[in-house]
Structures are given as structure tokens and as C-alpha cells.
């Protein structure tokens, strides 16, 4: 087991530890900032403004970030954007830029820098390990991200209570510098032509989109992911929280425990892939989808009038489901991500990934917009059953028409010039 983890190499572990440090710091601020905004305004509208200040700039610059991630040294982009974000947050504290209008501007700038950082890191990541190790590397990286999301929120709430928003921002700023330190030690060489004119940006964007749409394998994976996200994101982001809070009347403490149960399951699933299944996890894609559908039916039954559970019983039942659900979700996300990473040449990876990310950002909100009004008109169990039917139709279509493509695994040669020691 330890030998399998060591086989991922020094560069991967420097990357993973650096990302864990920055994600932990970001999770602290991500909890403290909403608390600060609510303490100042008691306004849900202002909270929405902060969310949009992060989402919209990211969507706008994402295609350009992909081009930059392919044209310039990815390691340098990763390190310097981490350091730049740390400097920005130290500047916020030094100049006391803590008014809400000032923090919204900071949120926009952080979102833009984070998008360029994310494009470089996502394109660089597959070059750090051998193609056969991508499932294991993705599962380990996801596990560390989940740990940050488990520890960070609790830590953020405590830090905000003790030191307020200033201490939370300080910890996040320090985390960016710590992350940059680990990333600077990665050995990675990337040689390509830098941009000479804006027309090259347009050409590169066109090339990335053209490659994505002309490659049947990638196109199939992308559309499958888009349709599943259109149904899955509103389920996790709206329907489940609504059901827990409004239908079942769980306390905020119970709500948090159910969220943690899902994350613990996801952690277990990622560890199982990393330590046992590796690249073979992709063979179980449709098994995982079948189990996922079964979990949705159990959830639908639990929130329906047919359920005979009392509040304690339904809480324990849903907590058990969430653990299993989180584990099976890992067997969906990790193999799909790894297949896509292997299939895209390193020199095109930044712009192709950015094109896919933009499409993902569009498909998810479409489902979110539809589910809210439906919950106002129909019972939650009925909406859940409708989403289950929609996802089932998508899975059935891809099973009948594209099963071999989804189960195939394209790409076996190591792309890029990462030196793994």
C-alpha cells in the first residue's frame, strides 16, 4: 500500500501537499467571509452578490486562462498566482480594506487569479504521474481536498469566533505562501511559444474547442458529464438541503452531520480507488451509476409520505445513505476525470479543459434555475423522482449508444516534460 503511494513520485506529493495547504486556508476564509457579511448586513442578497462576484469573472476569463496555461510555464503560473493571492490578502489587512464594497472587489480579483491558477494546475497535474497512475493520483488528491473541506469549515468557524475576519484572512494569506513554497520545489519543464498577438488567443481558443468537438471520445465523455451535471448539481445543491431543512426539519447541527457523512463516504471511496482499484475503477462506471440511482430512490422514499421513520430514524437512515453515496460518487468522478486527462495532449490541455469547464458552468446553473420553482409547486419527493427519471434516461441513452466509448480508456503515453524523481 505504501509502495503504491510512493510510486506517485516526489513531484506529485509536493503538488498535493501544496494544494492541501492552500485549500485548507481557503476553506477557513470561505466560512468566515459569509459569517462576516451576514453579521454586517443580515442580507441574503448581499451573500448572493459575493457568490456572483466569484462566479461571473471566473466564467469570463476561463477560456483565456486555458490559452495562457498552454502557452506559458505552468509551474511558474501556479507558484506566482499563489504568491500573488497571498500578497493581495496581506494588502487587504495592511490597508484595512474590510468594507463590503472593498471585499467584493477583492473577491473579483481573487476569482480571476484563481481561474488562471486553476487552469495551469489542472493542465499540469496529469504530467506529474504516469498515465496508469492517474486514477490513484486523482483519488489521493481528491482525498486531501476532502480532508481540507472537512477540517476547514470547523476551523473557520472557530477562528472567526476568536479573531474575526482579519485572522481568517491572515491564515488564508499565509496558506498561499506555504502552498507556493511546496510548488516551487516541483521539477517541471514546459516549453512552448509565448503569445505574440491577441489573434493567437482567438486561434488557440478555436483550436481547443475544435479539438474537443472533433474528438469523438472526448465529445462523448463531455456530453455525458454535462447531462449528468444538469440533473445532479441541482439535486446536491438545492433539493437535498431543502429536504433536510424544510421537509424533515433537521437542525443545523444534523444538517452539518449529513454533509460530513457524504464527505466521509467520498473520502473512503477515493482511498479505495487509490489503494486498490487504480485504473481499473473505470470498468465499474455503469455499476456505480446503477448504485447511484438506487441511492436516489432510497432518498426519495425517505422524504416521502410513505416513509414510516421518526425524525431520529430518518436521520440515521440518511446518514448511512450519504456515506455510501459519497463513496459511489468517487467511482464516477475519479475515472471520468482520469480518462479525460489521459485523452487530451498536454500541449492542448489548458484550452481544452477551459472549454469544458465553461460548458460545465453553463449546464449546472440551468438545472439549478429549474429546480427552485419546481420545489415551490411540487413536493420534494416528486421533484426528486423527476430528477431520478431524467438521470436514468441519460444513463440509458449512453448505455445503449455509447457504452463502449465510455468504458474505453484512451491515452497511454506520458505527455509533457515533467521530471519525476
ChimeraX attribute file (.defattr): number of C-alpha atoms within 10 A of each C-alpha:
attribute: neighborCount
match mode: 1-to-1
recipient: residues
	/A:1	9
	/A:2	7
	/A:3	8
	/A:4	14
	/A:5	15
	/A:6	11
	/A:7	16
	/A:8	20
	/A:9	17
	/A:10	18
	/A:11	22
	/A:12	25
	/A:13	20
	/A:14	19
	/A:15	23
	/A:16	23
	/A:17	18
	/A:18	23
	/A:19	25
	/A:20	23
	/A:21	23
	/A:22	25
	/A:23	24
	/A:24	27
	/A:25	27
	/A:26	24
	/A:27	22
	/A:28	29
	/A:29	28
	/A:30	19
	/A:31	21
	/A:32	25
	/A:33	21
	/A:34	17
	/A:35	19
	/A:36	16
	/A:37	19
	/A:38	13
	/A:39	10
	/A:40	12
	/A:41	12
	/A:42	12
	/A:43	11
	/A:44	11
	/A:45	10
	/A:46	17
	/A:47	17
	/A:48	10
	/A:49	12
	/A:50	20
	/A:51	15
	/A:52	15
	/A:53	20
	/A:54	21
	/A:55	16
	/A:56	15
	/A:57	18
	/A:58	23
	/A:59	19
	/A:60	13
	/A:61	17
	/A:62	26
	/A:63	29
	/A:64	21
	/A:65	25
	/A:66	31
	/A:67	30
	/A:68	22
	/A:69	29
	/A:70	26
	/A:71	22
	/A:72	17
	/A:73	18
	/A:74	26
	/A:75	24
	/A:76	18
	/A:77	20
	/A:78	24
	/A:79	24
	/A:80	19
	/A:81	22
	/A:82	27
	/A:83	21
	/A:84	17
	/A:85	24
	/A:86	26
	/A:87	15
	/A:88	16
	/A:89	23
	/A:90	19
	/A:91	13
	/A:92	19
	/A:93	16
	/A:94	9
	/A:95	9
	/A:96	11
	/A:97	15
	/A:98	15
	/A:99	10
	/A:100	15
	/A:101	11
	/A:102	12
	/A:103	17
	/A:104	19
	/A:105	15
	/A:106	20
	/A:107	19
	/A:108	20
	/A:109	18
	/A:110	21
	/A:111	21
	/A:112	22
	/A:113	22
	/A:114	20
	/A:115	25
	/A:116	26
	/A:117	24
	/A:118	21
	/A:119	29
	/A:120	30
	/A:121	20
	/A:122	18
	/A:123	26
	/A:124	28
	/A:125	20
	/A:126	26
	/A:127	23
	/A:128	28
	/A:129	22
	/A:130	18
	/A:131	21
	/A:132	17
	/A:133	20
	/A:134	26
	/A:135	27
	/A:136	29
	/A:137	30
	/A:138	24
	/A:139	29
	/A:140	24
	/A:141	22
	/A:142	23
	/A:143	24
	/A:144	22
	/A:145	20
	/A:146	21
	/A:147	17
	/A:148	22
	/A:149	19
	/A:150	19
	/A:151	13
	/A:152	21
	/A:153	20
	/A:154	13
	/A:155	20
	/A:156	27
	/A:157	18
	/A:158	16
	/A:159	20
	/A:160	21
	/A:161	14
	/A:162	11
	/A:163	10
	/A:164	17
	/A:165	24
	/A:166	20
	/A:167	19
	/A:168	27
	/A:169	24
	/A:170	17
	/A:171	22
	/A:172	26
	/A:173	27
	/A:174	20
	/A:175	25
	/A:176	28
	/A:177	22
	/A:178	20
	/A:179	26
	/A:180	26
	/A:181	16
	/A:182	19
	/A:183	25
	/A:184	17
	/A:185	14
	/A:186	21
	/A:187	17
	/A:188	19
	/A:189	13
	/A:190	17
	/A:191	13
	/A:192	10
	/A:193	8
	/A:194	12
	/A:195	14
	/A:196	8
	/A:197	8
	/A:198	9
	/A:199	10
	/A:200	13
	/A:201	20
	/A:202	14
	/A:203	11
	/A:204	23
	/A:205	22
	/A:206	15
	/A:207	16
	/A:208	24
	/A:209	17
	/A:210	13
	/A:211	17
	/A:212	22
	/A:213	15
	/A:214	11
	/A:215	12
	/A:216	12
	/A:217	20
	/A:218	23
	/A:219	15
	/A:220	18
	/A:221	19
	/A:222	20
	/A:223	15
	/A:224	18
	/A:225	19
	/A:226	20
	/A:227	18
	/A:228	18
	/A:229	21
	/A:230	23
	/A:231	24
	/A:232	20
	/A:233	17
	/A:234	22
	/A:235	21
	/A:236	12
	/A:237	12
	/A:238	16
	/A:239	21
	/A:240	20
	/A:241	16
	/A:242	17
	/A:243	21
	/A:244	19
	/A:245	14
	/A:246	11
	/A:247	15
	/A:248	16
	/A:249	13
	/A:250	18
	/A:251	11
	/A:252	11
	/A:253	8
	/A:254	17
	/A:255	18
	/A:256	11
	/A:257	14
	/A:258	23
	/A:259	17
	/A:260	19
	/A:261	22
	/A:262	22
	/A:263	22
	/A:264	22
	/A:265	22
	/A:266	26
	/A:267	24
	/A:268	20
	/A:269	24
	/A:270	33
	/A:271	22
	/A:272	19
	/A:273	25
	/A:274	27
	/A:275	17
	/A:276	14
	/A:277	17
	/A:278	23
	/A:279	20
	/A:280	13
	/A:281	21
	/A:282	25
	/A:283	16
	/A:284	15
	/A:285	19
	/A:286	19
	/A:287	13
	/A:288	20
	/A:289	18
	/A:290	14
	/A:291	15
	/A:292	20
	/A:293	17
	/A:294	14
	/A:295	19
	/A:296	18
	/A:297	15
	/A:298	15
	/A:299	21
	/A:300	22
	/A:301	16
	/A:302	20
	/A:303	23
	/A:304	18
	/A:305	10
	/A:306	9
	/A:307	12
	/A:308	12
	/A:309	14
	/A:310	9
	/A:311	12
	/A:312	10
	/A:313	12
	/A:314	17
	/A:315	20
	/A:316	14
	/A:317	15
	/A:318	21
	/A:319	20
	/A:320	15
	/A:321	20
	/A:322	23
	/A:323	22
	/A:324	21
	/A:325	26
	/A:326	23
	/A:327	25
	/A:328	24
	/A:329	19
	/A:330	26
	/A:331	27
	/A:332	20
	/A:333	17
	/A:334	25
	/A:335	27
	/A:336	22
	/A:337	15
	/A:338	23
	/A:339	24
	/A:340	19
	/A:341	25
	/A:342	23
	/A:343	19
	/A:344	22
	/A:345	16
	/A:346	21
	/A:347	19
	/A:348	21
	/A:349	27
	/A:350	32
	/A:351	32
	/A:352	30
	/A:353	24
	/A:354	29
	/A:355	21
	/A:356	22
	/A:357	19
	/A:358	16
	/A:359	15
	/A:360	18
	/A:361	17
	/A:362	15
	/A:363	19
	/A:364	20
	/A:365	15
	/A:366	15
	/A:367	20
	/A:368	20
	/A:369	12
	/A:370	12
	/A:371	20
	/A:372	15
	/A:373	10
	/A:374	13
	/A:375	18
	/A:376	9
	/A:377	9
	/A:378	10
	/A:379	14
	/A:380	22
	/A:381	21
	/A:382	15
	/A:383	19
	/A:384	26
	/A:385	16
	/A:386	13
	/A:387	21
	/A:388	22
	/A:389	14
	/A:390	17
	/A:391	21
	/A:392	16
	/A:393	12
	/A:394	15
	/A:395	21
	/A:396	14
	/A:397	13
	/A:398	19
	/A:399	15
	/A:400	9
	/A:401	11
	/A:402	17
	/A:403	16
	/A:404	12
	/A:405	16
	/A:406	21
	/A:407	18
	/A:408	13
	/A:409	19
	/A:410	15
	/A:411	16
	/A:412	11
	/A:413	12
	/A:414	17
	/A:415	22
	/A:416	18
	/A:417	15
	/A:418	19
	/A:419	15
	/A:420	16
	/A:421	12
